[in-house]
Amino acid sequence: MRADEGFREFVGRHQRAWIRTAYLLTGDAHLAEDLLQSVLIKVLGKWNGLARLDHPDAYVRKALVNQYISWRRRRSGGEIPSADPPDRSYSTEDSSVTRLMVRQALMRLTPKQRAVIVLRYYEDRTEKETAEILGCSLGTVKSQAHQALARLREFTGILTDIEGARR
């Protein structure tokens, strides 16, 4: 099998999972595609060496997180571009409101906190796996998760009111 065919097969197997992770990190479908594309361009250049690894998928996930954090560091200001800004009015019957509020709260976390939350709770990775992917200590993962969850509770305090109104 030629190297480029091996790379295409590899991407085909994992692309859906990577795009979900990228979307959760960026909060935007177009940015997620850009993030994944920029990472895959770098991976293609290193494919001959990476193809020999036991888990090249782990390398790509780590590259996604690192590229996302790098992008966030370079972005000035705290604004997040959006093609369609969210409507501020809502109905307590609408579960999409809850999803929107959680998404907005996630976007207000620091890049490292968001990466920890996505890896730990969305991808259901252990603290050790998360630390390995992020290249940090286990203690850093624990503290970042603790701080992120506290911030999410703070940002989404209204969620308790909405959930209580539904009952």
C-alpha positions as CSV (number, residue, x, y, z in Angstrom):
1,M,0.0,0.0,0.0
2,R,1.3,3.4,-0.9
3,A,1.9,6.0,1.9
4,D,-0.8,8.4,0.7
5,E,-3.3,5.5,0.5
6,G,-2.5,4.6,4.1
7,F,-2.9,8.2,5.2
8,R,-6.3,8.4,3.4
9,E,-7.5,5.2,5.1
10,F,-6.3,6.4,8.5
11,V,-8.1,9.8,8.1
12,G,-11.2,8.0,6.8
13,R,-11.4,5.8,9.9
14,H,-10.9,8.7,12.4
15,Q,-12.2,11.8,10.8
16,R,-15.7,11.9,12.3
17,A,-14.3,11.6,15.8
18,W,-11.7,14.3,15.2
19,I,-14.2,16.7,13.7
20,R,-16.5,16.2,16.8
21,T,-13.5,16.9,19.1
22,A,-12.5,20.0,17.0
23,Y,-16.1,21.3,17.1
24,L,-16.3,20.9,20.9
25,L,-13.1,22.8,21.2
26,T,-13.9,25.6,18.8
27,G,-17.7,25.8,19.2
28,D,-18.0,26.5,15.5
29,A,-18.3,24.0,12.6
30,H,-16.2,26.1,10.2
31,L,-13.5,26.7,12.7
32,A,-13.5,23.0,13.6
33,E,-13.0,22.1,9.9
34,D,-10.2,24.7,9.7
35,L,-8.6,23.3,12.8
36,L,-8.7,19.7,11.6
37,Q,-7.4,20.7,8.2
38,S,-4.4,22.5,9.6
39,V,-3.5,19.6,11.8
40,L,-3.9,17.0,9.0
41,I,-1.6,19.1,6.8
42,K,1.1,18.9,9.4
43,V,0.4,15.2,10.0
44,L,0.7,14.3,6.3
45,G,4.2,15.8,6.3
46,K,5.1,13.4,9.1
47,W,3.0,10.4,8.0
48,N,5.9,8.1,7.2
49,G,7.1,8.2,10.8
50,L,3.7,8.4,12.4
51,A,2.4,5.4,10.5
52,R,4.8,3.3,12.5
53,L,3.4,4.4,15.9
54,D,1.1,2.1,17.8
55,H,-1.6,4.9,18.2
56,P,-1.1,7.7,15.6
57,D,-4.7,8.7,16.4
58,A,-3.5,9.9,19.8
59,Y,-0.9,12.1,18.1
60,V,-3.6,13.7,16.0
61,R,-5.8,14.3,19.0
62,K,-2.9,15.9,20.9
63,A,-2.1,18.0,17.8
64,L,-5.8,19.2,17.6
65,V,-5.7,20.3,21.2
66,N,-2.3,22.0,20.9
67,Q,-3.3,23.8,17.7
68,Y,-6.6,24.9,19.3
69,I,-4.8,26.3,22.3
70,S,-2.2,28.0,20.0
71,W,-5.0,29.6,18.0
72,R,-6.7,30.8,21.2
73,R,-3.5,32.4,22.5
74,R,-3.1,34.4,19.3
75,R,-6.7,35.6,19.2
76,S,-7.0,39.1,20.6
77,G,-10.0,40.0,22.7
78,G,-12.6,37.7,24.1
79,E,-15.0,37.8,21.3
80,I,-16.0,34.7,19.5
81,P,-17.1,35.2,15.9
82,S,-20.4,33.6,14.9
83,A,-22.3,33.6,11.6
84,D,-25.6,33.6,13.5
85,P,-25.6,35.2,17.0
86,P,-27.8,33.5,19.5
87,D,-31.2,34.9,20.3
88,R,-31.4,36.2,23.9
89,S,-35.0,35.3,24.4
90,Y,-35.9,31.7,25.3
91,S,-38.7,29.4,26.4
92,T,-38.1,27.2,29.4
93,E,-39.7,24.4,27.3
94,D,-36.9,24.5,24.7
95,S,-34.0,22.1,25.4
96,S,-32.0,23.8,22.7
97,V,-31.8,26.8,25.0
98,T,-30.0,24.7,27.6
99,R,-27.6,23.4,24.9
100,L,-26.9,26.9,23.7
101,M,-26.3,28.2,27.2
102,V,-23.9,25.3,28.0
103,R,-22.1,26.0,24.7
104,Q,-21.8,29.7,25.5
105,A,-20.4,28.8,28.9
106,L,-17.9,26.4,27.4
107,M,-16.7,29.2,25.1
108,R,-16.0,31.4,28.1
109,L,-13.5,28.9,29.6
110,T,-9.8,29.2,29.0
111,P,-8.4,27.1,26.2
112,K,-6.7,24.7,28.6
113,Q,-9.9,24.4,30.7
114,R,-12.0,23.7,27.7
115,A,-9.6,21.1,26.4
116,V,-9.7,19.3,29.8
117,I,-13.5,19.3,29.9
118,V,-13.8,18.0,26.3
119,L,-11.2,15.3,26.8
120,R,-12.4,14.2,30.3
121,Y,-16.2,14.5,30.0
122,Y,-17.0,14.4,26.4
123,E,-14.4,11.8,25.2
124,D,-14.6,10.1,28.6
125,R,-10.8,9.9,29.0
126,T,-9.2,9.2,32.3
127,E,-7.2,12.0,34.1
128,K,-4.0,10.2,33.1
129,E,-4.9,10.0,29.4
130,T,-5.9,13.6,29.5
131,A,-2.6,14.6,31.1
132,E,-0.7,12.6,28.4
133,I,-2.6,14.2,25.5
134,L,-2.2,17.7,26.9
135,G,1.4,17.1,27.9
136,C,0.9,18.2,31.5
137,S,0.8,16.7,35.0
138,L,-2.1,14.8,36.5
139,G,-2.4,17.6,39.1
140,T,-2.8,20.2,36.4
141,V,-5.7,18.2,34.8
142,K,-7.4,17.9,38.2
143,S,-7.0,21.6,39.0
144,Q,-8.1,22.7,35.5
145,A,-11.1,20.4,35.6
146,H,-12.1,21.7,39.1
147,Q,-11.7,25.3,38.1
148,A,-13.6,24.7,34.8
149,L,-16.5,23.0,36.5
150,A,-16.7,25.8,39.0
151,R,-16.8,28.4,36.2
152,L,-19.4,26.4,34.3
153,R,-21.6,26.3,37.3
154,E,-21.1,30.0,37.7
155,F,-21.9,30.7,34.1
156,T,-24.8,28.4,33.9
157,G,-26.5,29.2,37.2
158,I,-29.7,29.9,35.3
159,L,-29.7,26.3,34.1
160,T,-30.9,25.3,37.6
161,D,-33.8,27.7,37.3
162,I,-34.7,26.4,33.9
163,E,-34.5,22.7,34.9
164,G,-36.6,23.5,38.0
165,A,-39.3,25.2,35.9
166,R,-39.6,22.1,33.7
167,R,-40.5,19.8,36.7
